[in-house]
Amino acid sequence: MQERSEPFLNLERLTVRPVRTEDIFLFKAIVGRDDDIEDMNMLVQAGLDYDVVRDELEAQIERLGDDQFARSRTKP
């Protein structure tokens, strides 16, 4: 994620890097709060680099295993 972001502000002891929309999409896919699906839809409509999304998902699955990402969600 850090490699995909460009420095926005560089201070002596702080660098601010904005998060790309692809990373926000992935965060929302994992967290799964009530409004996240609608937010993800808006991010898709705004335009995503699907190669970035796929590559990051594949990297995370390799690091953490399938069970961290392939799960069903049920509402209580």
ABEGO torsion letter per residue (X at the ends): XAAABBBABBBAABBBBBBBAAAAAAAAAAAGBAAAAAAAAAAAAAEBBAAAAAAAAAAAAAAAEAAAABBBBBBX
